[in-house]
Amino acid sequence: MDAQELAILYSGGTDSLALYALAATGSHPDLGRPRRIHLLHMLNGMGRFPDWPRNRFETARRILAAQVANPADFPEAVMQELDMGRLFQGLWLDRYEELMPRYNGKNLVCVACKVGMHTRALLYCIEHYVPVIAAGYAKRQEYYPEQTPVFMDKISEFSARFGVRTVFPVYEEFVDQLYTRHVLEDFGLPSTGGGERKCLFCQTLTTATETEIGQYLDEMLPRVAEYVEHKRAGRLRQAADCFPPGR
């Protein structure tokens, strides 16, 4: 892949930071070295410590830029904060009492949040003509329901419908935290925690299987596609009607 523009879902954590480092230095065969990198940081309304992700990005950018022999080869990078709180509410929080019984009573709050993040990123990429979204999902974290094959497959198919590729280039490689740390330390970057906002739902217990995750996505993604189509066409009322409040 050699896209001129690349978007990265950026939390400020070690995996997304490593993904940025690999793309910025052209060190991953599936990322190439894009001309411009868009680090998309999502606001779901539940995060604390807002300065941490930006401080980590700005520090990493300075460290990485100093390692490039020709400054012209170092890609421009921008960090964009995108609010997807309303989507998150519509996808789960407003109607979780209705939704949970449909999926064997499983807690899918983080799946809904990630659907909102990917949707907001997709709209950004359509608007800014960015052809690829990369996410730093890692196989060692497949206990998170949104970092499972069924989620990644379905979200990639959904994104492709709108002409944007969604890829997970380090999923198989980052099977242990050791490998992520090696990448970061090789670049002189911080390799432990402290870069992510702390979310209210972080480490929420769920026993959802790929069956319930797939069922939820099969029900919600058609509605999300309708929402995206309305947003692209400027039909704001119809877009809002896709996710009415729960009251």
C-alpha positions in Angstrom: 0.0 0.0 0.0 1.3 3.4 -0.9 -1.5 5.8 -0.2 -0.7 9.5 -0.3 -3.1 10.2 2.6 -3.5 7.8 5.6 -5.8 8.1 8.5 -5.0 6.3 11.8 -7.4 5.8 14.6 -5.3 7.3 17.4 -6.0 6.9 21.1 -2.6 7.9 22.3 -1.9 4.3 23.5 1.1 2.3 22.6 -0.4 0.4 19.6 -1.7 3.5 17.8 1.5 5.4 18.6 3.5 2.5 17.1 1.3 2.5 14.1 2.0 6.3 13.6 5.8 5.7 14.0 5.8 2.9 11.4 3.8 4.9 8.9 5.8 8.1 9.4 9.1 6.4 8.9 8.0 4.0 6.1 8.9 1.0 8.2 5.9 -1.2 7.6 5.4 -2.9 4.2 1.6 -2.5 4.3 1.7 1.2 5.1 4.4 2.6 2.9 5.2 6.2 3.7 2.2 8.5 3.1 2.6 12.2 2.3 0.2 13.1 5.0 -1.1 11.3 8.1 -4.4 12.1 9.8 -4.4 11.0 13.5 -8.1 10.8 14.3 -8.7 11.0 18.0 -12.3 10.2 19.0 -14.3 11.9 21.7 -17.1 9.7 23.0 -18.1 11.9 25.9 -16.7 9.6 28.5 -12.9 10.3 28.4 -10.8 12.0 31.0 -7.3 13.6 30.9 -7.7 15.2 27.4 -4.1 16.5 27.2 -2.4 13.1 27.3 -3.0 11.9 23.7 -1.9 15.2 22.1 1.1 15.6 24.3 2.3 12.1 23.3 1.7 12.8 19.6 3.6 16.1 19.7 6.5 14.5 21.5 6.6 11.5 19.1 6.5 13.8 16.1 9.5 15.7 17.3 11.5 12.6 18.1 10.7 10.9 14.8 11.4 14.0 12.7 14.9 14.3 14.2 15.7 10.8 12.9 15.0 11.5 9.3 18.0 12.4 7.2 16.0 14.5 4.7 13.2 16.5 6.4 11.3 16.6 3.1 10.8 12.8 3.5 9.0 13.2 6.8 5.3 13.2 6.3 3.1 16.0 7.6 0.9 14.8 10.5 -2.2 16.4 12.0 -4.2 15.3 15.0 -7.9 15.8 14.7 -10.3 15.5 17.6 -13.7 14.2 16.3 -16.8 14.1 18.5 -18.8 10.9 18.1 -20.7 11.0 21.3 -24.1 11.4 19.7 -23.4 8.3 17.6 -22.3 6.4 20.6 -25.5 7.2 22.5 -27.6 6.3 19.5 -25.8 3.0 18.9 -26.1 1.8 22.5 -26.6 4.1 25.5 -30.0 5.5 24.6 -31.6 2.1 24.2 -29.4 -0.5 25.9 -32.4 -1.8 27.9 -34.0 -2.8 24.6 -30.9 -3.9 22.9 -29.3 -6.2 25.5 -32.1 -8.8 25.5 -31.6 -9.2 21.7 -28.0 -10.3 22.2 -28.4 -12.8 25.1 -28.1 -10.0 27.6 -24.5 -9.3 26.6 -22.7 -6.0 27.2 -21.8 -4.5 23.8 -21.0 -1.0 24.9 -17.4 -1.0 23.6 -18.6 -2.6 20.3 -21.0 0.3 19.9 -18.4 2.8 20.7 -16.0 1.5 18.2 -18.7 1.4 15.5 -19.3 5.1 16.2 -15.5 5.8 16.0 -15.2 4.0 12.7 -18.2 5.7 11.3 -17.0 9.2 12.3 -13.6 8.3 10.8 -15.2 7.2 7.6 -17.1 10.4 7.2 -13.9 12.4 7.8 -12.1 10.3 5.2 -14.8 10.8 2.6 -14.8 14.5 3.2 -11.0 14.9 3.1 -10.4 12.3 0.3 -8.4 9.9 2.5 -8.5 6.4 1.0 -7.3 4.3 3.9 -8.0 4.0 7.6 -5.6 2.0 9.8 -6.4 0.8 13.3 -3.8 -0.6 15.7 -5.9 -3.5 16.9 -3.7 -6.3 18.3 -4.4 -10.0 18.5 -3.3 -10.1 22.2 -6.4 -7.9 22.9 -9.0 -10.0 21.2 -10.7 -10.3 24.6 -12.0 -6.9 23.7 -15.1 -7.6 21.6 -14.2 -4.9 19.0 -10.8 -6.5 18.4 -12.2 -9.8 17.1 -12.1 -11.1 13.5 -15.9 -10.8 13.1 -15.8 -7.1 14.0 -12.8 -6.3 11.8 -14.2 -8.2 8.8 -17.6 -6.5 9.0 -16.3 -3.0 9.6 -13.9 -3.4 6.7 -16.8 -4.5 4.4 -18.9 -1.6 5.6 -16.1 0.9 5.0 -15.4 -0.5 1.5 -19.0 0.2 0.5 -18.1 3.9 0.6 -14.7 3.6 -1.1 -12.5 3.7 2.0 -10.2 0.8 3.0 -10.0 -0.1 6.6 -6.9 -2.1 7.5 -5.4 -3.6 10.7 -1.7 -3.9 9.8 -0.3 -4.9 13.2 -3.0 -7.3 14.3 -0.9 -10.5 13.8 2.4 -8.9 14.7 1.5 -7.4 18.0 0.5 -10.7 19.6 2.4 -9.7 22.8 3.1 -6.3 24.4 6.8 -7.1 24.1 6.7 -6.5 20.3 4.9 -3.2 20.6 7.5 -2.0 23.1 10.3 -3.1 20.9 9.0 -1.0 18.0 8.5 2.1 20.2 11.9 1.8 22.0 13.7 1.4 18.7 12.4 4.8 17.7 13.1 6.3 21.1 9.4 6.6 22.0 7.6 6.0 25.3 6.7 2.3 25.5 4.4 2.2 28.5 1.0 3.7 29.4 0.1 7.3 30.0 -1.0 8.4 26.5 -4.6 7.4 26.4 -7.6 9.2 27.8 -9.2 7.2 30.6 -12.7 6.1 29.5 -15.5 5.4 32.0 -16.2 2.1 30.2 -12.5 1.0 30.1 -12.2 -2.7 31.2 -16.0 -3.1 31.4 -16.8 -6.8 31.8 -18.4 -8.5 28.8 -18.8 -12.2 28.0 -20.0 -11.5 24.5 -19.0 -14.0 21.8 -18.5 -13.5 18.1 -22.1 -14.6 17.7 -23.6 -11.7 19.6 -21.1 -9.3 18.2 -21.9 -10.4 14.6 -25.7 -10.2 15.3 -25.3 -6.6 16.7 -23.3 -5.5 13.7 -25.7 -7.1 11.2 -28.5 -5.1 12.8 -26.8 -1.8 13.3 -24.5 -1.4 10.2 -27.4 -1.0 7.7 -28.8 1.8 9.9 -25.3 3.3 10.1 -25.0 3.1 6.3 -28.3 5.0 6.0 -26.9 7.6 8.4 -23.7 8.0 6.3 -25.7 8.4 3.1 -27.9 11.1 4.7 -24.9 12.9 6.1 -23.1 12.9 2.7 -26.2 14.3 1.0 -26.7 17.0 3.6 -30.0 15.5 4.8 -29.4 16.5 8.4 -32.9 15.7 9.8 -33.0 12.3 8.2 -29.5 11.5 9.5 -30.6 12.5 13.1 -33.8 10.3 12.7 -31.5 7.3 12.3 -30.7 7.4 16.0 -33.5 9.1 17.9 -33.0 9.7 21.6 -34.2 7.1 24.0 -36.5 9.2 26.0 
